[in-house]
Amino acid sequence: MTNPLDMINKSKNIAIISHVNPDGDSLGSILGLGLALKKIHTNVTIYVNDIVPGKYEFLPGLHLLKKYDNEALDEYDLTFVLDCGDINRLGYSTTLLSRSKKVFNIDHHISNNSFGDYNIVDAHASSTCELVYDFLSKELNITVDNEIATCLYVGINTDTGSFKYDNTSPSTHIVTAHLLEAGINIEYITYNLYQNNSISNMKFLGHVLSHLALYLDDKVAIVDITDDLIEKYSIDAAETDSIINYARDIKGIEVAITLRELEEDLIKISLRAKGDFDVNKLANIFGGGGHKKASGAVIRGSIDNVRESILNEIKKSL
Amino acid sequence: MTNPLDMINKSKNIAIISHVNPDGDSLGSILGLGLALKKIHTNVTIYVNDIVPGKYEFLPGLHLLKKYDNEALDEYDLTFVLDCGDINRLGYSTTLLSRSKKVFNIDHHISNNSFGDYNIVDAHASSTCELVYDFLSKELNITVDNEIATCLYVGINTDTGSFKYDNTSPSTHIVTAHLLEAGINIEYITYNLYQNNSISNMKFLGHVLSHLALYLDDKVAIVDITDDLIEKYSIDAAETDSIINYARDIKGIEVAITLRELEEDLIKISLRAKGDFDVNKLANIFGGGGHKKASGAVIRGSIDNVRESILNEIKKSL
């Protein structure tokens, strides 16, 4: 690879983009890299497609994010694409790639086909943020300050389920030790990510756990998230994402599912597996995908029909 | 301090004890130290007072635990007391101390007054397990194998809320990296600690979250855990400990409380604080104690009277 620092220095302008529906690792990595590059380059733009979920509003550098404008016709010498295993997940900003002279792809998804002119792709890394840390400290020799470290920590923490998932390696903890040494405020980060739930969300969680339904010898747990329920508890549908983990974390459950009404006869299914069940294969059948242990799809049909179809498919492979 | 390895070698017999109501850090540290000492000494006994909560039944070396028998009149040359900030929390095994020639105290509680003949007391350590790791690797030069590492990891993970609490330091992550290098199975540990909840516990959680009560401008959340409720959901009262965290993790909550009926007119209160509130001070008023952010007490009275008394005290300092 050409020396990355040379490449950056030679670029007149630099863009940083990530996938749609931003999560902790996509936001943490674009902001962490963005804040770092701004220390050594005057013309760096960080783009997002979507609304940033409320719990990430505390991230340093959030004010630097620009909403991508497909009409702007901006061209870039170098575009960093972060945490994007599938180039089709870039949303509007896909067009930016065709307007970029060089693409630098940093990612940890196993599906990533190294689509960039330069690629740092490592499926063994816990997160893109872990890779960005190594890139900054080893390749660019940029000191990771408190703000950059906060961003990168958020991506590592959220993508590893707070270091509990088996994508956590010794290196993940070593990198995290360095991030803590940069003086990040763990209490503040934990508060924002995990201890700041709305009371209505908690009551909603109480409701769905009370009404949890088990199927197929109690190996499958399904949570229905209907429009009525969302309305009754006045919650933001996007904030129901973590509920599926509670269903997964029940003894004996091999597949946990949420069925959420997006609109009439359009259901978003989220899937989590425990043990050996492969929910990526299951999602593929319905035109969706993801990882072996976390996948999803969007299916036409009533909530009852969709539930029946999925249970039929699971029955075949359980 | 006398060289610890000499001290161990010169002792004919060694005991290891911890506090009553064993948690991840007490069990992890006595088992981790016990398994390690058994590599270099033939006469090591590890004691517990109480029943080990089900989720810790996967811990390596659990079969080595002996129930302490106050009548046995065993005497020891050296007794390790682990994770015990207050010598009165040893339960039955307090008598063992008077039958021990030397006491080696390893702990991370700020309340620990260094009661041992030898003391490793560090309130900045995340957990006793973190201190035991350093003791084994630096003082005793014992290789921390997979089994020992699993025990120590469980204590660190549970005492730091999976590395989310601010007792987590760079050293905590460095030690954890070494534990992972010993080949521990994160997926298996996470499954046992966090993904193996009974369905009745989940339904119970659903019930209490649906019935959560807020007080004092919604800064205080209280969960009542009555005998009737425990019976209705057929759950083990000891397994309700983590419920208080859900109450704490609601936006705006400064103090979370569970009130659990131990017997008629005897209530166990558990307290969690977020932000600056000091629940250790609050617990002290009721004859209890603990940490600034996690404390408890046992109070005589009906659940209604106890609730009122506590709210009155909180009102004074909120």
Interface residues (C-beta under 8 A of the other chain):
Chain A: N157 G161 S162 F163 K164 Y165 D166 T168 S169 P170 S171 H173 I174 T176 A177 H178 L180 E181 N185 I186 E187 T190 Y191 Y194 Q195 N196 N197 S198 I199 M202 K203 L205 G206 H207 V208 L209 S210 H211 L212 L214 D218 Y246 R248 D249 I250 K251 G252 K274
Chain B: N157 G161 S162 F163 K164 Y165 D166 T168 S169 P170 S171 H173 I174 T176 A177 H178 L180 E181 N185 I186 E187 T190 Y191 Y194 Q195 N196 N197 S198 I199 M202 K203 L205 G206 H207 V208 L209 S210 H211 L212 L214 D218 Y246 R248 D249 I250 K251 G252 K274 G275
